């Protein structure tokens, strides 16, 4: 395996040992990116600027400087402000418009020595799970270019799975880091709400939004989590024998595609063989409470928070103009009514926040009453749908809505503000399958430690066809 196919930590350590120059490696990443145009994962890629960053990293390495990400390229979702790049948020009104400063998380990445490789494609305004964007084009899955990579952080999943960079940053409101991680075969972390600064990120919902990393190992994701959050605590060692993981029934485990179920069942059998206790957890109230929260909070806060972002970050566009210029039909259908007859009232919003408190209490009871460290379930009930199946897919012989089906399992934890980690656990008919761990709020490092222990007993994911 070439060094550019390896993990961020392996790349960083090879650079620090002066086994290879950062410029030499960067030239290889640039060559591979050029040959992967058909995946349409980048909306902006500055090869010359990336080489300049690599040269500066080599100078610092030669001087003996060592930093957590010195010389490691990181790609950013196109809703994250970064100097030197536009922040288009996947929409016409912002496409090509530069920003005035780095997002706080980008400042942290640069301070850790990361190279900013470019901006990657996404679902328009981050309001969808396909990344089939009428403005910037469909992002494609490196396992099968006719299929979606997931969304809204589709480019963040593709760019890591295709080995164009070791690490990317996405954002997750209802599953938009974990879904691309699952459908592209990478590791993806949704941090606890508030763990990572949202300053400089085009918003949907302050209650639900968080940025999070995608990478090819749990160790890499844990490293990026430390950089983004400032939590430098070492991951605890986890003994799988005696570890109690909850199986939340029935909602998260019903109507799973047969191939996905087979892969997940094999993984659970492996965990039990290692001594993990799988504990049934009745989660019958979660779906109904979640439905009271999800859309009301999202749509009320989108109008409030996006208006503030456009004004405070001086993006030069009004909310009305942004909505008027939306190009993707599915997104237009969501946002067009929000300034008129479809607006969410303050009273409805306040009631939804009370329901959110009930949802959080239900999760707390599940963890405490069953004495489990995390809840375990398939990240998505199916593998990656075909591009163009924006509204409906055929799932288990029925025509069902695309969005609510694919995001079914990731949405409740998002509303509760929990940390969620998606792990790649195998392939179903050549397409990746993800397994998710949701933990109590604030348990991010422990969830990562559990994920690392599970990862250690899994077969490594193979390279996708685009890299073989």
C-alpha positions in Angstrom: 0.0 0.0 0.0 1.3 3.4 -0.9 1.8 6.0 1.8 -0.9 8.2 0.4 -3.3 5.3 1.0 -2.4 5.2 4.7 -3.9 6.9 7.7 -3.3 10.4 8.8 -1.2 9.3 11.7 0.9 7.0 9.5 1.5 9.9 7.1 2.3 12.4 9.9 4.8 10.0 11.4 6.5 9.2 8.1 6.9 12.9 7.5 8.2 13.5 11.0 10.8 10.7 10.4 11.8 12.4 7.1 11.1 9.2 5.2 9.5 11.3 2.5 8.9 15.0 1.8 5.6 16.6 2.2 5.9 18.1 -1.3 6.6 14.7 -2.8 3.5 13.2 -1.1 1.4 16.2 -2.0 2.3 15.8 -5.7 1.0 12.2 -5.5 -2.3 13.4 -3.9 -2.6 16.0 -6.6 -2.0 13.5 -9.4 -4.6 11.2 -7.9 -7.1 14.0 -7.5 -6.6 15.0 -11.1 -7.4 11.4 -12.2 -10.5 11.3 -10.0 -12.4 14.2 -11.6 -15.3 11.9 -12.5 -16.2 11.6 -8.8 -16.9 15.3 -8.6 -15.9 15.5 -5.0 -14.2 18.9 -5.0 -15.9 22.2 -5.7 -12.6 24.0 -5.3 -9.1 22.6 -5.3 -6.0 24.8 -5.4 -3.1 22.5 -6.4 -0.5 25.3 -6.4 -1.6 26.6 -3.1 -1.5 23.1 -1.6 2.1 22.6 -2.9 3.0 25.9 -1.2 1.6 24.7 2.1 3.5 21.5 1.7 6.7 23.3 1.1 6.2 25.4 4.2 5.5 22.2 6.1 8.8 20.6 4.9 10.6 23.7 6.1 9.0 23.4 9.6 9.7 19.6 9.7 13.3 20.2 8.8 13.6 22.7 11.6 12.5 20.0 14.0 9.0 21.3 14.6 6.4 18.6 15.4 2.6 19.2 15.5 -0.4 16.8 15.6 -1.2 17.2 11.9 2.0 18.8 10.5 1.9 18.1 6.7 -1.4 16.2 6.7 -3.9 17.4 4.1 -7.5 17.9 5.2 -10.5 18.6 3.0 -13.4 20.9 4.2 -17.1 20.7 3.4 -18.1 23.7 1.4 -20.2 25.2 4.2 -17.0 25.9 6.4 -15.3 29.2 6.1 -11.6 29.1 5.1 -9.4 31.9 3.9 -8.2 31.4 0.3 -11.4 29.6 -0.7 -15.0 30.5 -1.4 -17.7 29.1 0.9 -20.5 28.3 -1.4 -22.7 26.1 0.9 -23.6 24.2 -2.2 -25.9 27.0 -3.5 -25.8 29.6 -6.3 -26.1 32.7 -4.2 -22.9 32.0 -2.2 -21.0 30.0 -4.9 -17.6 31.6 -5.5 -17.9 34.2 -2.8 -14.8 34.4 -0.6 -14.9 34.8 3.2 -13.3 37.3 5.5 -11.8 34.9 8.1 -11.3 31.2 8.9 -13.9 29.3 10.9 -12.7 28.6 14.4 -12.2 24.9 13.6 -10.1 25.8 10.5 -7.9 28.0 12.8 -7.4 24.9 15.0 -6.5 22.7 12.1 -4.0 25.2 10.8 -2.5 25.6 14.2 -2.1 21.8 14.4 -0.1 21.9 11.1 -2.8 20.7 8.7 -2.7 21.6 5.0 -6.1 22.8 3.7 -6.6 20.8 0.5 -9.8 22.4 -0.7 -13.6 22.5 -0.5 -15.7 19.5 -1.2 -19.2 19.1 -2.6 -22.3 18.7 -0.5 -26.1 18.6 -0.7 -27.4 22.2 -1.4 -27.6 24.1 1.9 -26.8 20.8 3.7 -30.5 20.0 3.5 -30.5 16.5 2.2 -28.7 13.1 2.2 -27.9 12.4 -1.4 -25.3 15.2 -2.4 -27.1 15.2 -5.8 -26.7 19.0 -6.2 -28.3 20.8 -9.1 -25.8 23.7 -8.7 -22.4 21.9 -8.4 -23.4 18.5 -9.7 -23.8 15.1 -8.1 -21.0 13.8 -5.9 -20.3 10.1 -6.7 -19.5 7.2 -4.5 -16.0 5.7 -5.2 -17.4 2.2 -4.6 -19.9 2.6 -7.5 -19.9 5.9 -9.4 -23.6 5.4 -10.2 -24.5 5.7 -6.5 -24.6 8.5 -4.0 -21.9 8.9 -1.3 -24.5 10.0 1.2 -25.1 13.5 2.4 -25.1 16.2 3.1 -21.3 15.8 3.5 -21.1 13.6 0.4 -17.8 15.1 -0.8 -16.3 14.6 2.7 -17.0 10.9 2.4 -15.9 10.4 -1.1 -12.6 12.3 -0.8 -11.5 10.1 2.1 -12.7 6.8 0.7 -11.1 7.5 -2.6 -7.8 8.2 -0.8 -7.5 11.8 -2.1 -6.8 13.0 1.5 -6.6 11.1 4.8 -9.0 13.3 6.6 -12.0 15.5 5.9 -14.4 17.6 7.9 -18.1 17.4 7.4 -21.1 18.7 9.3 -23.9 16.7 10.9 -27.4 18.0 11.6 -29.3 14.8 11.3 -26.7 12.3 10.1 -24.6 14.2 7.6 -21.3 12.9 8.8 -22.3 9.4 9.8 -24.4 8.7 6.6 -21.5 9.4 4.2 -19.2 7.5 6.5 -21.4 4.5 6.3 -22.1 4.6 2.6 -18.5 5.3 1.7 -16.8 2.9 4.1 -15.0 5.3 6.4 -15.1 6.2 10.1 -17.2 9.3 10.9 -17.8 11.0 14.3 -20.7 13.3 15.2 -19.4 15.0 18.4 -21.6 15.9 21.3 -23.5 19.1 20.5 -21.3 22.1 21.5 -18.0 20.2 21.6 -16.8 21.7 18.3 -17.1 25.4 17.7 -19.8 26.3 15.1 -18.3 29.8 14.4 -17.8 30.3 10.7 -20.0 27.4 9.5 -23.1 28.1 7.4 -25.9 26.8 9.7 -29.1 24.9 9.6 -29.9 24.6 13.3 -27.8 25.7 16.3 -29.6 23.0 18.4 -28.6 20.2 16.0 -25.5 21.3 14.0 -22.0 20.1 14.7 -18.9 19.6 12.6 -17.2 16.3 12.7 -14.3 14.3 11.1 -14.2 11.5 8.6 -11.1 9.3 8.3 -10.0 5.8 7.7 -9.3 4.8 11.3 -10.8 5.5 14.7 -7.3 6.7 15.8 -7.3 9.3 13.1 -10.8 10.5 14.1 -9.8 10.6 17.7 -6.8 12.7 16.8 -8.9 15.2 14.8 -11.4 15.3 17.6 -8.6 16.4 20.0 -7.6 19.1 17.6 -11.1 20.4 17.0 -12.3 20.2 20.6 -9.1 20.9 22.5 -9.7 17.7 24.5 -6.3 16.0 24.5 -7.2 13.2 26.9 -5.9 9.8 25.9 -8.5 7.3 24.9 -9.1 4.8 27.7 -8.3 1.2 27.1 -11.4 -0.9 26.6 -11.7 -4.6 27.4 -14.4 -6.0 25.1 -15.0 -8.8 27.6 -17.9 -7.7 29.8 -18.6 -4.5 27.9 -22.3 -3.8 27.8 -23.7 -2.4 24.6 -27.4 -1.7 24.1 -29.5 -3.0 21.2 -32.3 -0.4 21.0 -35.5 -2.1 19.9 -37.6 -2.2 17.8 -37.2 1.1 15.9 -33.5 1.0 15.0 -33.5 -2.6 14.0 -36.6 -3.1 11.9 -36.9 -3.0 8.1 -33.1 -3.4 7.5 -32.1 -4.5 4.0 -31.1 -8.2 4.0 -27.5 -7.6 2.9 -27.0 -4.9 5.5 -28.5 -7.2 8.2 -26.2 -10.1 7.3 -23.1 -7.9 7.7 -24.3 -6.4 10.9 -25.3 -9.9 12.3 -21.8 -11.2 11.6 -20.3 -8.2 13.4 -22.5 -8.7 16.4 -21.5 -12.4 16.5 -17.9 -11.4 16.5 -18.5 -9.0 19.4 -20.2 -11.7 21.4 -17.4 -14.1 20.7 -15.0 -11.5 22.2 -17.2 -11.3 25.3 -19.4 -8.2 24.6 -22.8 -8.3 26.3 -25.5 -7.2 23.9 -28.4 -5.9 26.0 -31.9 -5.4 24.6 -33.1 -1.9 25.3 -36.7 -1.0 24.8 -36.7 2.3 22.9 -40.4 2.4 22.0 -40.9 6.1 22.9 -38.0 7.5 21.0 -39.5 7.6 17.4 -42.6 9.5 18.5 -40.8 12.0 20.6 -38.2 12.5 17.9 -40.9 13.3 15.4 -42.1 16.1 17.7 -38.7 17.7 17.6 -37.0 17.2 14.3 -38.7 19.4 11.6 -40.0 22.1 13.9 -36.6 22.8 15.4 -34.8 22.5 12.1 -37.0 24.8 10.1 -37.4 27.5 12.7 -33.7 27.7 13.4 -32.7 27.6 9.8 -34.5 30.9 9.1 -33.1 32.4 12.3 -29.6 31.1 12.2 -29.0 31.4 8.4 -30.2 35.0 8.5 -27.7 35.8 11.3 -24.8 34.0 9.6 -25.4 35.9 6.3 -25.5 39.2 8.2 -22.7 38.6 10.8 -20.3 37.1 8.3 -21.0 39.8 5.7 -21.7 37.3 3.0 -23.4 39.9 0.8 -26.6 38.0 0.4 -30.0 38.2 2.1 -31.9 35.1 3.2 -34.6 36.0 0.8 -32.2 36.1 -2.1 -30.5 32.9 -1.1 -33.8 31.0 -0.9 -35.0 32.5 -4.2 -31.8 31.2 -6.0 -31.9 27.6 -4.7 -31.3 25.3 -7.6 -32.1 21.8 -6.3 -35.8 20.9 -6.5 -35.8 18.9 -3.3 -34.2 21.7 -1.3 -36.4 24.4 -3.0 -39.5 22.5 -1.8 -38.1 22.6 1.8 -37.0 26.2 2.0 -39.4 28.1 -0.2 -42.4 27.9 2.2 -40.3 28.9 5.3 -40.7 32.6 4.8 -44.4 32.4 4.2 -47.2 30.0 4.8 -44.8 27.2 5.9 -43.1 29.2 8.6 -42.8 27.5 12.0 -44.3 29.6 14.8 -42.5 30.5 18.0 -45.0 28.6 20.0 -44.5 25.4 17.9 -40.7 25.8 18.2 -40.9 26.2 22.0 -43.0 23.1 22.3 -40.5 21.2 20.2 -37.7 22.2 22.5 -39.7 20.8 25.5 -40.1 17.6 23.5 -36.4 17.6 23.0 -35.9 17.6 26.8 -38.1 14.5 27.0 -36.1 12.9 24.2 -32.9 13.5 26.1 -34.4 12.1 29.3 -35.5 9.0 27.4 -31.9 8.4 26.2 -30.5 9.1 29.7 -32.9 6.5 31.1 -31.8 4.0 28.5 -28.2 4.3 29.3 -28.6 4.3 33.1 -31.4 1.8 33.6 -29.7 -0.8 31.3 -26.2 0.0 32.4 -24.9 0.2 28.8 -22.0 2.3 27.6 -23.5 2.9 24.2 -26.4 2.0 21.9 -25.5 -0.1 18.8 -27.4 -0.2 15.5 -27.0 -0.1 11.7 -26.1 3.5 10.7 -28.3 3.3 7.7 -30.9 0.6 6.9 -29.7 0.2 3.3 -26.5 0.7 1.2 -26.0 3.6 -1.1 -29.0 4.4 -3.4 -28.5 5.3 -7.0 -27.9 8.9 -8.1 -31.3 10.4 -9.1 -33.3 8.5 -6.5 -33.8 11.8 -4.6 -37.4 11.4 -3.6 -37.9 7.6 -3.4 -36.0 4.4 -3.3 -37.1 0.8 -3.5 -36.3 -0.7 -0.1 -37.2 -4.3 0.9 -39.6 -4.5 -2.1 -41.5 -1.2 -1.3 -41.2 2.3 -2.6 -40.3 4.5 0.4 -39.1 8.1 0.9 -35.3 8.4 0.4 -34.5 11.0 3.1 -36.5 9.6 6.0 -35.4 6.0 5.2 -31.7 6.6 4.9 -31.6 9.1 7.9 -34.0 7.1 10.1 -31.5 5.8 12.6 -29.2 8.8 12.7 -31.8 11.5 13.4 -32.9 10.8 17.0 -29.4 11.0 18.5 -28.9 14.2 16.6 -31.9 15.8 18.2 -30.8 14.6 21.6 -27.3 16.0 21.0 -25.5 12.7 21.5 -22.1 11.7 20.2 -22.4 9.1 17.4 -19.6 7.1 15.7 -20.1 5.2 12.5 -17.7 2.3 11.8 -17.3 0.5 8.5 -18.0 -3.2 9.2 -18.0 -4.8 5.7 -19.6 -4.9 2.3 -23.0 -5.9 1.0 -22.9 -6.7 -2.7 -19.8 -4.6 -3.0 -21.1 -1.6 -1.1 -20.1 -0.5 2.4 -22.2 -1.1 5.6 -21.9 1.1 8.7 -22.5 0.3 12.4 -23.2 3.1 14.7 -22.4 3.7 18.4 -24.4 6.4 20.2 -23.3 7.3 23.7 -24.4 9.7 26.5 -23.7 13.4 25.9 -20.1 14.2 26.7 -18.9 10.6 26.3 -17.0 11.3 23.0 -13.6 9.9 24.1 -15.1 6.8 25.6 -17.2 6.2 22.4 -14.1 6.6 20.4 -12.3 4.1 22.7 -15.0 1.6 22.3 -15.0 2.1 18.5 -11.2 1.5 18.5 -11.7 -1.8 20.4 -14.4 -2.9 18.0 -12.3 -1.9 15.0 -9.4 -4.1 16.2 -11.4 -7.3 15.7 -12.8 -6.3 12.3 -11.4 -7.2 8.9 -9.8 -4.1 7.3 -11.9 -2.4 4.6 -10.5 -3.1 1.1 -9.7 -0.3 -1.3 -12.7 0.9 -3.3 -12.6 0.0 -7.1 -11.5 3.5 -8.0 -8.2 2.8 -6.2 -7.4 -0.8 -7.2 
